[in-house]
């Protein structure tokens, strides 16, 4: 549905938002998923949760178009 470039930009935009606007410094470096850590782990998390990725890309496109939108809530991971 979205290009890899849009997905990558959405991920980077969201992580910037968390670390610089929400005050969650170190979120990217400390994120773990499926035995991975950091940006690669978050990228895999998004790949493994397509509903989250879809909402993340839509929110990113809204923001870059000047439309106010809330970022999606991260799903709970077992």
C-alpha positions as CSV (number, residue, x, y, z in Angstrom):
1,X,0.0,0.0,0.0
2,X,2.8,2.4,0.9
3,X,6.3,2.6,-0.5
4,X,9.3,1.5,1.5
5,X,10.3,5.2,1.5
6,X,7.1,6.4,3.1
7,X,7.3,3.6,5.7
8,X,10.9,4.5,6.5
9,X,10.1,8.2,6.7
10,X,7.1,7.5,8.9
11,X,9.2,5.4,11.3
12,X,11.9,8.0,11.5
13,X,9.3,10.8,12.0
14,X,7.6,8.9,14.8
15,X,10.8,8.1,16.6
16,X,11.9,11.8,16.3
17,X,8.5,12.8,17.7
18,X,8.8,10.4,20.7
19,X,12.4,11.3,21.6
20,X,12.2,15.1,20.9
21,X,8.6,16.1,21.5
22,X,7.4,13.5,24.0
23,X,10.7,13.5,26.0
24,X,11.4,9.8,25.6
25,X,15.1,10.2,25.0
26,X,16.8,6.9,24.3
27,X,13.5,5.2,23.1
28,X,15.1,4.1,19.8
29,X,18.3,2.8,21.3
30,X,16.5,0.9,24.1
31,X,13.7,-0.5,22.0
32,X,13.8,-4.3,21.8
33,X,11.7,-6.7,19.7
34,X,12.2,-10.3,18.7
35,X,15.8,-10.4,20.0
36,X,16.8,-7.2,18.2
37,X,17.5,-3.8,19.7
38,X,17.4,-0.2,18.4
39,X,16.1,1.0,15.1
40,X,16.2,-2.4,13.5
41,X,14.0,-3.8,16.3
42,X,11.5,-1.0,15.9
43,X,11.5,-1.5,12.1
44,X,10.8,-5.2,12.6
45,X,8.1,-4.4,15.2
46,X,6.3,-2.2,12.6
47,X,6.7,-4.9,9.9
48,X,5.2,-7.5,12.3
49,X,2.3,-5.2,13.2
50,X,0.8,-4.1,9.9
51,X,-2.2,-2.4,11.5
52,X,0.2,-0.2,13.5
53,X,2.3,0.5,10.4
54,X,-0.7,1.5,8.4
55,X,-1.9,4.0,11.1
56,X,1.7,5.3,11.5
57,X,2.0,6.0,7.8
58,X,-1.4,7.7,7.6
59,X,-0.5,9.9,10.6
60,X,2.9,10.7,9.1
61,X,1.2,11.7,5.8
62,X,-1.3,13.8,7.7
63,X,1.4,15.6,9.6
64,X,3.4,16.4,6.5
65,X,0.3,17.7,4.8
66,X,-0.5,20.0,7.7
67,X,-3.3,17.9,9.2
68,X,-3.4,17.4,12.9
69,X,-3.5,13.7,13.8
70,X,-2.7,11.6,16.8
71,X,-0.1,8.9,16.5
72,X,-1.4,5.4,17.0
73,X,-1.0,3.6,20.3
74,X,1.6,0.9,20.2
75,X,0.0,-2.5,20.5
76,X,0.9,-4.6,23.5
77,X,3.5,-7.2,22.7
78,X,3.4,-10.6,24.3
